Amino acid sequence: MLHNIARRARHKVLRRQFATAAEQTERDVVIVGGGPAGLALASALARSKSVHNNLSIALVEAGDLQKVRDWQQEPGTFSNRVSSITNSSKAFLEDIDAWSHIEQSRTRPVEEMQVWDGISDARITFAASELSTSTVNELSRLTENLNLQRGLLRHLSQYPEVQLFDKVKVQSIVCEAREENAWPVVHLSDGRAIRARLLVGADGFNSPVRTYAGIQSYGWAYDTQGIVATLFHAPKSSYQGPNTIAYQRFLPTGPIAFLPLSETASTLVWSTKPHLANALKAADPRILASMINAAFRLPNISLRYLQDRILEDQAMSVEQFTNELAFRERSDTIDVRSAYSSLAPIRDNVGGIPPEDADSVPPLVTSIQPGTVASFPLRFSHAETYTGEGSGARTVLVGDAAHTIHPLAGQGLNLGLADAEALTKCIENALLSGGDVGSYTSLLPYARSRYFENHKMLSACDKLHKLYSATAGPVVWARSVGIEVLNELDAIKAALMMTAGSERAGLPGQVGWELTAKSVETFAKNVNGARELADTVKDLLGVGVRQLLQRR
């Protein structure tokens, strides 16, 4: 109560302060944040005829959008911030005519994904060929975030009536001096003010819009850092397929993912402990490249040994590290002719026959693109609600302003795009019914449609992260049995891929990543024998999966 009284008093002071000082304009929809979620929402609203003909739209971004429009990379090089665009997200971008503005040569299909346990090596493989529709030939498509943002800006250039305010920060947001039906007023750092019928927060984790609306956010920081980098490697052998396989290994310190960008380049997303992340970033790039190769190949005990050596001696030379790596491979009796040897010479990938197990691990990293190694903290957060009320009314949250997720399933950006799609439909429906697009009643369908869906994905990824951080023998055994059973059940795998966005239409019952987390968690808690195994598999075959089987 005291918090609300203090907030109302502060708003009154700010309203008086800015009442006459600022040049004020009015817009029906004001989007704060020019990241993928904010730009996608602006693009979708601009594309919608009912919205375009009836509402004025503005977007505010603190950064320089011209730099995004002018963004270019040298041929063969890539930005280190890459996202996996699911088929569902791609369909949305196609529907609003934005996908055609994305440079397709800078995208890469993922046709298969291999995921395995860093301790037991239990593995599950997802392939586009396992999906129920023959029209889908990829699980997702990888592209740089800047390529997506540039494409969305190119699309928006067709709608000059959508006003873009960039290189300006939100100085403050106040509720105008009205007793009823008051609108938020956004004051910018250049002195302008925008009165908004509906204010959308697409402004990231530290959202000023969420703060203005008085919406609390709960969550926690993970004891991990995410390392990203652009990796170079030799092309695959002519006996192999193209570089379209994504690899992910769950290590006790966090998952490491290797995602294809071209025939000779891939991107790294490695979640690991902060002290190890700092040591890896500070190491010679050749040592980091060798550690990445080892992280996908060596048994966990040997990998831990190498990590300890890097932490103990951060001045270690490349030669010293190579000798340590060779010692561990000999100790693990790894055949130098096997794909699991990090020290095997680069093979003739034009005419040479690759090892039999070549597709079980990613290509050997030969170098790292200079300037691309970076790290960032990982966290879980979810706003208590997506819509403001009271003095914070006429506000709604999308993307990272509403939720942040562990990157292990590559769903963060896709959740934001799904928010943009759902909010666009909500605004369209409000217009069709003659409603006020900024009212709580009009926004309620958006919150209802997205909150639970986002929460399930957030919770699933959080459970998977915690489950695979465990090293206790019974837990490792149980989760390994669980993942191996799932790998044999094609119908369930297809259902998981569909709900994770590999197909646009979901299943009744919403079988998905949350099912994966729950099922593996069940194995981890119940290690009493075959009865638990049978009961868990039976539970997996719920309504959604049975309906999938009937469709085949």
Secondary structure, DSSP 8 states (H G I E B T S, - for coil): -HHHHHHHHHHHHHHHHHTTTSEEEEEEEEEE--SHHHHHHHHHHHH-HHHHTT--EEEEESS-HHHHHT----TT---S-EEEEEHHHHHHHHHTT-GGGS-GGGEEEE-EEEEEETTT--EEEEEGGGSS-TT---SEEEEEHHHHHHHHHHHHTT-TTSEEEES--EEEEEE-S-SSS--EEEEETTSEEEEEEEEEE-S-TT-HHHHHHT--EEEEEEEEEEEEEEEEE----TTS--S-EEEEEEETTEEEEEEESSSSEEEEEEEE-HHHHHHHHHS-HHHHHHHHHHHTTS-HHHHHHHHHHHHH-TT--HHHHHHHHHHHHHHTT--TTSTT-TTS----TTT----TTGGGS---EEEE-TT--EEEEEEEEEES-SB--GGG-SEEE-GGGTEE--GGGS-HHHHHHHHHHHHHHHHHHHHHTT--TTSHHHHHHHHHHHHHHHHHHHHHHHHHHHHHH---HHHHHHHHHHHHHHHH-HHHHHHHHIIIIISSS--TT--SHHHHHHHHHHHHH--S-HHHHHHHHHHHS-HHHHHHHHH-
